[in-house]
Amino acid sequence: MKQSINLKLSTQVRMTPQLQHAIKLLQMSTLDLQLEIQENLDNNPLLEIEENQHHESTSKENLETIEDNQAALDLSFEQEHLAKNSKAADLEDDHVTEKLENPLSEDLPLDTTWEDTFQHNQTAIKERNENFSNQDFIANNSTEETLQDHLIWQLNLVPLAKEDKILALSLIDSIDSNGFLNQTLEELLEAINLQETNEKTSVEILEDILNTIQKFDPVGVAARDLSECLMLQLRELEILETVKDCCTEVINCHLEQLASKDLDKLRKNLGVSESLLNQALLIIKSLNPKPGSVFSPSQTDYIYPDVIAKKESTKWIVELNADTLPKVRINSFYENFSRTSIDKADKAYLKEHLQDAKWFLKSLQTRHDTLLKVASQIVEVQKDFLDHGPEYMKPLVLSDVAQRTELHESTISRITNRKYIATPRGVFELKYFFSSHLGTASGGEISSTAIRALIQKLVTEEPTNKPLSDSKIVNILLERDVKIARRTVAKYRESLGIASSSERKKL
């Protein structure tokens, strides 16, 4: 029997928790990173927010005083009473100023902790952050007036009986954010009569109250459909009767034809002149189909750019936005305190958090360096875009930047995710500069972003009475050395929110 030995070599790559955390920081947005930094500040006493030089010098003075007094406390009880000699005198002479600013009783018991006497700067930082957060919460979450609030305010100014006011409140509660009554009067009446125990409400009473609400601001509110909404607004306009009559007929009978923009058929059905129809259409276009939308709650999303690109002379400069993130450093007091003769458990605790703090700061620095390197290469490639506009956007993919920066494509993807750059042309997500490419007739390449910009420009400059079709756009782009299929033009046009040529025809 032959004996054999089979050897198998295998390689396993295991990511350390520190490396996993560093990768996690790469793909974090500015807001997420701020939360992550704050969490580390709260959980790690070795981390603090960097302050100005004044605070730093004060902290050094306090540290000297603390170290001196720690040495005094380490002496025995007998030595403490004998310390009124030269050593105690020297201590008093050398640190009289520090004692005045940060007094420490020499009669403290030996079990006194530093937190009982000294208030560390981290507490003050935390208090400021909490106050700042509370202020931000109040400012960002202050209640704005809703449509219902505005209507109820007007209702309180109208002399109505108590029963009618209750009915009016029921109607107001049924108005949606666009200003329309989303229930029929019959449905509301059924629900109201189920709750009423006395006299039953009739449709006529409810109709009268609705007419009162429809006179409220904004004009057109509490309408049951689009036609009624437009008519409520039309009645408030002081225009020629002939124009108002034409508008009335269009709104009541021909809204579908108006939506299809078949003006010839619409004019024939109305039996009016082209001039009169145009006047009526201008009036109708000025009306608001969603009167309640002005009170719709809107939340503004603020974007804080991670990097800033600016042009100095003929060269583009890219730098990190230092205002978006706090500067974090290792707390010098606890770092030095960990080297003193303290309890082993406390020393192990401080050293563990010190190591975590160093890893965290290193990961932050790696993130900043990677972001700056990638953003600089993107700006270098797309400087024509920054100089001349979207039509000059060059094709760019992740592998191109990876080769330039000698980083992995996955790293490029993470560091450009939800990261923004501020340029003279506006604030853009870094991923905006990446685009696929199409071939040109001469054998070159052009980015899809540039093609979209060309299509947008052609549509903007087209004649209003004769918009460009997709086939016509294909021919124009071919004349400009851009070879593209008609279906691709249609896809890009739809992505830009541009309607078809028939729908773009001006009224």
N, C-alpha and C positions, 0 to 999 in steps of 0.2 A: 504494500500500500504506500503510495506516494503522499507525502505530506507537503502541503503548500501553504504559503503565507500570502495572504492578499492584503495589500496596503492601499488604503484609500485616503487621498488628501482632499480636504475640503476647506473652504474659506468662508467664514461667517463674519459679516459686518454688523456690529451692534452699535447702535447710537446711544451715547451716554445721555443722561437727563440734561446735562448742560448743553450738548449739541442740539437736542430736540428743542430746548427752550430758545436757543439762538435762531433756529429755523423758524420757530413760531413767531419770533419778533420780526423777522424779515417780511412776512406777509401781513403784518398788522397795519391797519390804517393809523393815521395820526391820533384819532380819538381813542381807538382801542389801546394804542401804546400809552397814552396819557393815563388811562385807567390801570394799565398794567404797572406803570411806574408808581402810581399812587398806592396800589396794592402792596408793592414791594416796600415802599416807604412805611406803610403801616405795620408790616409783618417783620421787617428787618431793622433792628435798632442801629445797625452799622451804616445805614444809608440816610442821607439827609439832602435837602435842597441847598445848593450852593447859594450863599448870600454874598453881600458886598464886603469890601475890605474892612470896614468898620466892625461889622459883626465878627469877622474872622479874627481880627486882633483882640477883640474882647474875649472871644472864645479861647484864644491862646493864654491870655492872662488868667482866665478862670481855670484853665487846665493846670497852669503852674501852681496856683493856689491849692487846687484839689490834690495834686500830687504831693505837695509839701505836707498838707494836713493828713493825707493818707499815711505818709511816713511817720508822722507823729502818733497816729492812732495805732500803728503797728508796734510801738514801744510798749513795754510793760507798764502796769499801773504805778510801780515804784519809780521807774524811769521818768514817767510823766510828771511826777511831782518834783523830781530833781532837774527837770528841763528848764528851770528858770535861770540857769546859768548861761554860759556863752552861746550854746546852740539855740536856745529859745530866744535869746536876745538878737542873734543874727537873723532868725526867722522873722522877728518882729520888725527889724530894721529893713530887711530886704523886701518885705511884702506888706508894708503898712498901707499902701494905696489899694492893693488888692483886697485887704481885709476890710477896708472901708466900703468898697464896692460890693464885696461878697463875704460878709462876716461869717465866721464859723466859731462857735463856742468851744473852748478847750475842755469844757466839762461834759461833753457829749458822752453818753454811754457807749460801750463798745459794740453793742448790737444795733447802733444807729446805721441806717442805710443811706446811701448817697441821695436817693430820691426823696428822703424825708427833709433834706436840707437844701438841695439844689434842684432847681427846675431846669431840665435840659431844654436846649433850643428846639428839639424835635417837637416838644409839646406846643410851643408857641407856633411853630410852622403848621402843626396839625390844626390848631385853633383857627389860624388865618385861612387855611384851606377850607375848613368847615364853614366859616363865615362866608367865604367867597362862594362856596357851593350853594349855601342857602340863598344868597342874593341872586345867583344865577337862576335858581329854581323859581324864585318868586317872579323874576323878570320874564323868564321864558314861559311861565305857566299862568301868567295873569289872564283872567277871563276877558274875552272880547265880547262885544254885544252881538248876539245872534239875531236871526230874522224874527224868531218868536219874541225875543225880548223887545225888539223894535216895534212889533205889532201890538204887544201888550201895553207898552208905554203909550201908544196912540189910543188904544182902547180905553185906558183910564181917563183920557181927556174927553171922551164922548159920554154924554148923559144917557145912560141906559139903565133899565131896571135890573135888579139883582138877578132875576131869572134869565133875562136876555144876555147879561154879561157872562153867565155860566155857559150859555149856548155859544157865545162868541169865543170863549176860551177853548171850547171843544173843537170849533172850526179851526182856530189858530194852531192847535196841537196837531191837526191833520194836514197842515201845509208842509210840503217837503222843502229841502234846501234850495231848490230852484224857484220856489215861490208858487208851486201848483198845489191845488187841493187834490190829494191822492185818493180821496174817497167820494163816492156819490152822496148826495143829500139823503137819499133813501137809506143807505147803509148807516150814515151817521144818526139819522132819526131813529132807526131801529135800536142802535146802541144806547142812545140817550133815553128813549122811552122805557128801556129795560131797567134803567137806574132810577127814573123818576117814579115817585109814589103818588104825586098829586096830579095836577092837570097835565094831560098829554100834549106834547109839542106837535105842531103841524109842519108840513113842508113849506107852507107859505111863510110862516114865522121864521123858519130857518133861512129861507131865500132872502127875506128882508135883511136879516142880520148879515148874511153873506154879501149883499150889495153894499152894506155899510163898510165891511172890511175891505172890499175891493176899491174903495175910495182912499184907502191908506197908502202911505209911501212904503215901498217903491211902487210906482205906477205899473199896473198889470199883475199885482200879487193876488193870490187866492183865485186864480182862473182855473177852470176845469179842463181846458185843453189849450192848444196853441192858438187856435183861432180866437177864442175868447180873450186870451192874454194880449194878443196884438190889437184887438178891437178896443180893449180898455185903454191901451196907450194911445190909439188913434183918436179916441174921443177927446183927449186932452190937448190935441194939437190944433192950432189955429192956422188952417190952410184953406185954399180955395175949395169950394163945395164940389166942383167938378173933379178935382184931384182926390178929395176925400171919398167921393162916391166910387171912383175907380179903385181906390185902395180897399174899400169895403167889399166890393165884389170879388176882388182878387183874394182877399183873406178868407171870405166866407165860402167861396165856390171853386177857386182855382189854385189852391196851395200846392197841389201835386204837380200841376203843370209848371208852376213857378220853380219847384224843386228840380224838375227835369231840365229847366232852362230852355224850353221850347218856346221862344218868344214869339215866333211867327204864328204858331197855333194859338197862343194865349191872346195875341192882339186880335186875331180873327174872332175868337169866341167872345171877347169883350166888345168888339165893334168900335174901338177907339183908335185915335191916331197914334203914330209911333212916339211923337213928342209927349203926349199925355201919358202914355204907358211908361215912358222912361221916368217922368216926374213921379208917378205913383210908385214905381219900383225903388226909386231913391228914398222915398219916405218909408217904405216898408223895410228896407235894409237898415234904416236908422233906428228901428225899434229893437227892443231887447227881448229875445225869445226866452231868456231865463232871468227874470227880474230879481229873484232872490239870491242869485249867485254872488252879488256884491257883499252879502253878509256871510257867505260860506267861510267856515274857519279854514285858514290857510297857515301852514307851518313853513317857515323859511328854513331851508337847509343851507347852512354855511359851510363853505369849503375852505380849509386852511391849507395852502400849498406847502408841500414838503420841501421843495427846492425852488429856487428863483433863477431865471435866466435873463440876463441883461447884456446889451451890446455896448462895449467900450471901444470907441474908435472903430476898427474894422474886425474886432475879435469878440466872440460871444463868451461870456463868463457865466459859469454855473456855480452856485453856492447853496448850501443848506439854509433853510429858513430857521434861524435860531430862536425865533419868537414863539414857535409852535410847541416846543417842549421845554420843560424845566431842566436846568443843569443839576445833575445828581452827582454826589461825591460820597466818599467814605467818611463817616464821622470820626474826626481825629481824636476826640475824647475817648470814645469806646475803643478805638484802635490802640491807643496808648495804654488805656486801662487794662486791656487784655494781657499786657506784658508785665504788669505788676504782680505782687505776691497776693493773689486772691485765691479763693476756693477753687479746687480743681474742676468741679462741676461747672462753676461760673466761667472759668477760663475755657473749658471745652465748648460751652454754649457760645461764647463770644467768638472763638476761633471758627466754629462752624458757620456762623452767620457772616463772619468776615470773608470766608471763602466764597460763600454764596453771593455776597455783595460784589466781590471782585469779578466773579463769573458774569454777573448781571451787567456790570459796567463794561466789561469786555464785549459782551453780546451787543450792547447798545452801540458801542463804538464800531463794531463790525457792520451793524446795520447801517449806520450813518456813512461809513466809508463805501460800502457796496452801493448804496443809493446814489451817492455823489458820483461814483465811477460810472454807473449805468446811465444816469441822467446826462452826464457830460458827453458820452458817446452818442446818445440819442440826439442831443442838440447838434453835435458835430455833423451827423448824417443829415438832419432835417433843417440845417441853417437856411437853405433856400426857402423853405416854408415860412420860417420866421421873418425872413427879409421881404418876401413877395406875396405870400398867401397860400391857401390850400391847393391851388392849381399846380404848385411846385413841390408838393409832397412826393417824396421818393419812396419806392417800395422798400419795406423793412420787415424782417421777421426775427423771431427770437434767436435763431442760429447766427444771424449776422452780428447781433450785439454780443452773443456769447463768444464768438471768435475774437471780437475786438477787445473784450474785457477779460478773456481767458477764464470765464466762469461757465458753469453748467446752465443749460437752457432752463431747467427747473428753478434755478436761483434767479434768473432773469424774470421768469414768470411771477415768482413770489414777490420780488422787490418792486415790480411795476404794478402790482395789484392794489387798487385803491390808493395810489399815490398820485399826487397832483403837482404840476409845475406851473409857476406864474411866469408869463412872458408878456412882452408888449402887445401881443395879439390876443391876450386873454389867459384864462386858467384852463389847462387841459389835463386830463388824465394821461399818464405816461403811456398807457396802452393805446391811446388815440393815435400815436405816431407809428404804430405797427399796422401794416396793411398788406394785403396780397397784391399781386401785380398782374397785368395783362400785357400781351405783346403788342407792339406797334407795327404798322405796315412796313417800316424800314428795318425791322428786326430788333428794335430797342424794347425797353420796358417802361411801363407807367403804372403808378399805384392806383388802386381802386378809389382811394380818397380823392386823388386828383381828378379822376373821371367824374366822381360825384359832384365835385366843385364845378367842373365844366358844364355838367348837365344843369346844375342849379343856376349858373350864370346864363346859359342859353334860355332857360325858361323865364328868368327874370327880364331878359331883354327882348323877348318875343313880342310880336304884335298882339294887342289885346283882342282884336277881332279875328285873328287867324293864328291860334296857338300852334306850336310845333308838335307834330305827331312823333311817336317813337321811331318810325322809319326815317323821318326827316332828320331827327337828332343823330341817328346812326350815320347818315350821309354827311352831315356837317362834321361829326367827329372823325370820319374817315378822311375828309379833306384836311384835317389837322393831324394826320398821321396816327390816329387812334383807331385801331381795328377792334370792333365790338359788335356782338350780336344784338338783335332787336330785343329779345327776351331779357338779356342782361341789362339793357337800358331801362326796360320796364321794371325790373327788380330794383335797380338803383333808384329809379324815380319814386317807387312806392316806399322805399326805405327813407327817402327824404321827405315823405309826406306830401308829395306833389300829385295832384289829381291827373286824370287822363286829359287829353287835349279837348275832348268834347265837354268835359266838366269844367275846364279852365276858361272856357269862353265867357267873356265878361257880359254881364247883364246890361 
